[in-house]
Amino acid sequence: MDKFLDDLFAKRGSVREGALSSIVDGLNVNYRSQFAGKNFATLLYRCLNSFKKGSCKEIVLASRALGLLSITVGCGDNAHELYKESLPLISQALKSRTESLLLSVIDCLAIATFVGANDFVETEASMQIIWHFINLKPGDNVVVSKQSASVLSAAISAWSLLLTTVDGWNLNHNYWRGAIPYFLDLLEVDDQSVCMAAGEAIALICEMGFLEKFAELQEIVSNHAKRVSRRNSLQTAATKTVNGWSNFSQNVLEALEDGRFREASLKIGKHSLQLHSLSQLLQVNFIKRFLGRGFVPHMLENEFLHDVFNFTPRKQESGAELYSSEREEAVVHLFVPETRQRDDEDDWGRAHRPQRSAFRKAKTQLLNKQRMLKGEELRPHHD
């Protein structure tokens, strides 16, 4: 991998592209935390240089490398630096009209923010960038053209991923009033990927309980959900079994109608990941798609993903409990494991391991747990 780092400084674009491709494969297939930590600055700033000077292909590879780098280093100062430094260049890249570049950059923005944003303000900034991209209008100093279905569905999924990490009540009410009708209209389009992405976004908004304050919107959403459930084309496309998953659309439709979520599980190696809320399902689905064949290795080794999903493939070690509450009547106990030393990690790696943001990880877990508890409250109980 060190040779590929040297090649990132090459003058020839083709050499840099080859190096980025190899680095992407290395970071994707294996969890290389030590390599990412040691070479973080080089990887970050050479990828940013590719954004500025590289070809379309080089930007695609660089944006994917940045997303993988962020997931690998996990929450902390490094991930936050990556988020802050890449945001302006990502915003500029979204003006491209090349589909492959847009798809890669959208994923990069979503992952970099999901991991590296420190607070609501930073997350909202990325959500607004995505929302502006989705809703380009004449006068925005860009050539307005209709986005392809794949780009539009990717952008909506990225927006939804970031929504899972925030308290929706912090968002301006006018923001919601604009988003919900837009997504409702997309439920009527012919493309199944766009329809499902819009349905997931609305279902997530329902799960968060935001529509409870807007009775007229809640009724509209519920009626849409009932109509969608009768559309065989959507139902057939959405209930495909993928790696043991099935009936995905039923989870979405139930959340659309009344906020309930049907619990799901995902097999990861010899372990099973339990998903208790739609937020968790959308998070893991996005990350699974982004990592592809690297999903299982990262889920088994990546401590950041362990923290996000409260997933412990190895024996639970002793640690401290973090008590977090956003309401006086509900206290959630979150487990924060002690720092573990990897067998193959040397003294340099231990000394320079990026600091992890316990607060942000805990808040993500808290939001997931609160939505799980809300789903349990709404789920009917049988004697």
C-alpha positions in Angstrom: 0.0 0.0 0.0 2.9 2.4 0.6 3.9 2.3 -3.1 0.4 3.5 -4.0 0.8 6.5 -1.6 3.9 7.5 -3.5 2.0 7.2 -6.8 -0.6 9.7 -5.6 2.1 12.4 -6.1 2.7 11.4 -9.7 2.2 14.1 -12.4 0.5 11.7 -14.8 -3.2 11.3 -14.1 -3.3 7.7 -15.1 -0.8 6.8 -12.5 -2.8 8.6 -9.8 -5.9 6.9 -11.0 -4.2 3.5 -10.7 -3.0 4.3 -7.2 -6.4 5.5 -6.0 -8.1 2.3 -7.5 -5.7 0.1 -5.5 -6.1 2.1 -2.3 -9.9 2.0 -2.7 -9.8 -1.8 -3.1 -7.5 -2.1 0.0 -9.6 0.0 2.2 -12.8 -1.6 1.1 -12.1 -5.3 1.3 -10.1 -5.1 4.5 -10.4 -3.0 7.7 -7.1 -1.1 7.6 -7.3 1.2 10.7 -3.5 1.3 11.3 -2.8 2.2 7.6 -5.5 4.8 7.6 -4.4 6.4 10.8 -0.7 6.6 9.9 -1.3 8.0 6.4 -4.5 10.0 7.1 -3.1 13.4 6.1 -1.5 12.1 2.9 -4.6 10.2 1.8 -6.9 13.2 2.6 -5.0 15.9 0.9 -4.0 13.9 -2.1 -7.6 13.0 -2.6 -8.6 16.6 -2.3 -5.9 17.5 -4.9 -7.5 15.0 -7.2 -10.8 16.8 -6.8 -9.1 20.0 -7.9 -7.0 18.8 -10.7 -8.1 15.3 -11.7 -10.2 13.9 -14.5 -13.8 12.7 -13.9 -12.5 9.2 -13.3 -10.0 10.4 -10.8 -12.6 12.4 -8.9 -14.9 9.3 -8.7 -12.0 7.3 -7.2 -10.9 10.0 -4.9 -14.5 10.6 -3.5 -14.9 6.9 -2.9 -11.5 6.8 -1.2 -12.5 9.6 1.1 -15.7 7.8 2.1 -13.8 4.7 2.9 -11.2 6.6 4.8 -13.8 8.3 6.9 -15.5 5.0 7.8 -12.1 3.4 8.6 -10.9 6.1 11.0 -14.3 6.5 12.6 -15.6 9.4 14.7 -12.9 11.8 15.9 -10.7 14.7 14.9 -9.5 13.0 11.7 -13.1 12.3 10.4 -14.1 15.9 11.3 -11.1 17.3 9.4 -12.1 15.2 6.4 -15.7 16.5 6.6 -14.7 20.2 6.9 -12.0 20.1 4.2 -14.0 18.1 1.6 -17.3 19.9 1.9 -16.5 22.8 -0.4 -15.0 20.6 -3.1 -17.9 18.2 -2.9 -20.4 21.1 -3.3 -18.5 22.2 -6.4 -18.4 18.7 -7.8 -22.1 18.4 -7.6 -22.4 20.9 -10.4 -21.1 18.2 -12.8 -23.5 16.5 -15.3 -21.6 13.2 -15.3 -23.7 10.5 -13.6 -20.9 8.3 -12.3 -19.2 11.3 -10.7 -22.4 12.5 -9.1 -23.2 9.1 -7.6 -19.8 8.8 -6.1 -19.7 12.3 -4.7 -23.2 12.0 -3.2 -22.1 8.9 -1.3 -18.9 10.6 -0.2 -20.8 13.6 1.2 -23.3 11.3 3.1 -20.6 9.1 4.6 -18.2 12.0 5.5 -21.1 13.8 7.2 -22.5 10.7 8.9 -19.1 9.9 10.5 -17.4 13.3 10.8 -20.0 16.0 11.5 -19.8 17.1 15.1 -23.2 18.6 15.6 -26.6 19.4 14.1 -25.4 22.6 12.4 -22.8 20.6 10.4 -25.2 17.8 9.5 -27.9 20.3 8.4 -25.3 22.0 6.2 -24.8 18.8 4.2 -28.6 18.1 4.2 -29.1 21.5 2.7 -26.5 20.9 0.0 -28.3 17.7 -1.0 -31.7 19.4 -0.9 -30.5 22.2 -3.1 -29.0 19.6 -5.5 -32.3 17.8 -5.7 -34.3 21.0 -6.2 -32.1 22.9 -8.6 -34.1 25.7 -10.2 -33.4 28.3 -12.9 -31.3 31.1 -11.5 -29.0 29.0 -9.4 -26.1 29.8 -11.7 -26.0 26.2 -13.0 -27.4 24.5 -16.1 -30.6 23.0 -14.8 -31.3 19.6 -16.2 -33.4 16.7 -15.0 -31.4 14.3 -12.8 -31.4 10.7 -13.8 -33.4 8.3 -11.7 -30.3 6.7 -10.2 -28.8 10.1 -9.2 -32.1 11.3 -7.7 -32.7 8.1 -5.7 -29.1 8.2 -4.4 -29.5 11.8 -3.3 -32.7 11.1 -1.5 -31.2 8.1 0.3 -28.2 10.2 1.3 -30.5 12.9 2.7 -32.4 10.2 4.6 -29.2 8.7 6.1 -28.3 12.1 7.5 -31.8 12.6 8.8 -31.4 9.5 11.0 -28.7 11.2 13.0 -30.5 14.4 13.9 -33.5 15.4 16.1 -36.0 16.4 13.5 -37.4 19.0 15.8 -34.3 21.1 15.3 -35.2 21.6 11.6 -37.3 24.5 10.5 -41.0 23.7 10.1 -41.0 25.3 6.6 -38.2 22.8 5.7 -40.5 19.9 6.5 -43.5 21.4 4.7 -41.4 21.6 1.6 -39.9 18.2 1.8 -43.0 16.1 2.5 -45.1 17.2 -0.5 -42.1 16.8 -2.7 -41.5 13.2 -1.6 -45.2 12.5 -1.8 -45.2 13.5 -5.4 -42.3 11.2 -6.1 -44.4 8.2 -4.8 -46.3 8.6 -8.1 -43.4 8.4 -10.5 -42.8 5.3 -12.6 -39.2 4.6 -11.6 -39.2 2.1 -8.7 -35.8 3.3 -7.2 -37.0 6.9 -6.9 -40.4 5.8 -5.5 -38.8 3.6 -2.8 -36.3 6.3 -1.8 -39.1 8.8 -1.4 -41.2 6.3 0.5 -38.3 5.6 2.9 -37.8 9.3 3.5 -41.4 9.9 4.3 -41.5 6.7 6.5 -38.5 8.0 8.4 -40.2 11.3 9.0 -43.3 9.4 10.3 -41.1 7.3 12.6 -39.6 10.4 14.1 -43.1 11.5 15.0 -42.9 14.8 13.3 -46.2 14.4 11.4 -48.0 14.3 14.7 -47.9 18.1 14.8 -49.4 18.3 11.3 -52.6 16.3 11.2 -53.5 17.2 7.6 -50.1 15.9 6.4 -50.3 12.8 8.5 -53.6 11.9 6.9 -52.3 12.6 3.4 -49.2 10.4 4.1 -51.4 7.5 5.4 -53.7 7.6 2.4 -50.7 7.6 0.1 -49.3 4.6 1.9 -52.5 2.7 1.5 -52.5 3.4 -2.3 -48.8 2.5 -2.6 -49.5 -0.9 -0.8 -51.9 -1.7 -3.6 -49.5 -1.0 -6.4 -48.1 -4.4 -7.4 -45.2 -2.9 -9.3 -43.7 -1.3 -6.2 -44.6 -4.1 -3.9 -43.0 -6.7 -6.2 -39.8 -4.7 -6.6 -39.5 -3.9 -2.9 -40.0 -7.3 -1.4 -37.0 -9.0 -3.0 -34.9 -11.1 -0.6 -31.3 -9.8 -0.4 -28.8 -11.8 1.8 -31.6 -13.1 4.0 -33.6 -9.8 4.0 -37.2 -9.9 2.9 -40.4 -7.8 3.1 -38.4 -4.6 3.2 -41.3 -2.6 1.7 -43.6 -3.8 4.5 -41.4 -2.1 7.1 -41.6 1.1 5.1 -45.4 0.9 4.5 -46.1 0.2 8.1 -44.1 3.2 9.2 -45.9 5.3 6.5 -49.3 4.3 7.8 -48.9 4.5 11.6 -45.2 4.7 12.5 -44.8 1.0 13.4 -41.7 -0.9 12.5 -41.4 -4.6 12.0 -38.1 -5.7 13.5 -35.6 -7.3 11.2 -32.3 -9.1 11.4 -29.3 -9.3 9.2 -26.8 -12.2 9.1 -23.2 -11.0 9.3 -20.8 -13.9 9.2 -21.7 -16.1 12.2 -23.5 -13.2 13.9 -26.8 -11.6 13.6 -27.5 -7.9 13.7 -30.9 -7.0 15.2 -32.6 -3.9 13.7 -35.2 -2.3 15.9 -36.1 0.8 14.0 -36.5 2.1 10.4 -33.6 4.5 11.1 -31.3 1.6 11.8 -32.5 -0.3 8.7 -31.8 2.7 6.5 -28.4 3.3 8.0 -27.3 -0.3 7.6 -28.8 -0.5 4.1 -26.9 2.6 3.0 -23.6 1.4 4.5 -24.1 -2.1 3.1 -24.6 -0.7 -0.4 -21.6 1.7 -0.1 -19.2 -1.0 1.2 -20.4 -3.8 -1.1 -18.2 -6.9 -0.6 -16.4 -5.0 2.2 -19.5 -4.8 4.3 -18.9 -8.0 6.3 -15.2 -7.5 7.0 -15.9 -3.9 8.2 -18.9 -5.0 10.4 -16.8 -7.7 12.0 -13.8 -5.4 12.7 -14.8 -1.7 12.5 -15.4 -0.3 16.0 -17.2 2.7 14.6 -19.8 0.5 13.1 -20.0 -1.6 16.2 -20.8 1.6 18.2 -23.3 2.9 15.7 -25.3 -0.4 15.6 -24.5 -1.5 19.1 -23.1 -4.7 17.4 -20.6 -6.8 19.3 -19.4 -9.7 17.2 -16.7 -10.5 19.8 -17.2 -11.2 23.5 -18.4 -8.1 25.4 -15.6 -6.6 27.5 -16.0 -4.6 30.7 -16.6 -0.9 30.2 -18.5 2.1 31.5 -22.2 2.9 31.0 -23.2 6.2 29.5 -26.5 7.4 30.7 -28.2 9.6 28.1 -31.7 11.1 28.2 -33.5 13.6 26.0 -36.7 13.3 28.1 -37.2 13.3 31.8 -39.4 10.2 31.7 -37.1 8.1 29.5 -33.5 7.2 30.4 -31.5 5.1 27.9 -28.4 3.2 29.1 -25.7 3.0 26.4 -22.6 0.9 26.7 -19.3 2.5 25.8 -16.7 -0.3 25.5 -13.2 0.2 26.8 -10.5 0.9 24.2 -9.2 -2.4 22.9 -5.6 -3.0 21.7 -5.4 -4.8 18.4 -2.8 -7.6 18.3 -1.2 -6.2 15.2 -1.1 -2.6 16.3 2.3 -1.2 17.3 3.1 1.6 19.8 2.9 4.3 17.1 -0.5 3.2 16.1 -1.8 3.1 19.7 -0.3 6.6 20.5 -1.8 8.2 17.4 -5.1 6.4 17.2 -7.7 9.1 16.4 -9.8 10.2 19.4 -13.3 9.0 19.1 -16.3 11.3 19.8 -18.2 9.4 22.5 -20.9 12.0 22.6 -21.7 11.7 18.9 -21.7 8.0 18.9 -23.9 7.9 22.0 -26.4 10.4 20.4 -26.7 8.3 17.3 -27.4 5.2 19.4 -29.8 7.2 21.5 -31.8 8.4 18.5 -31.9 4.8 17.2 -33.1 3.5 20.6 -35.7 6.1 21.1 -37.2 5.3 17.7 -37.1 1.6 18.6 -39.0 2.3 21.8 -41.5 4.4 19.9 -42.0 1.5 17.5 -42.6 -0.8 20.5 -45.2 1.5 21.9 -47.1 1.6 18.6 -46.8 -2.1 18.0 -50.0 -3.9 19.0 -49.8 -6.3 21.9 -51.6 -9.6 22.0 -52.6 -11.6 25.0 
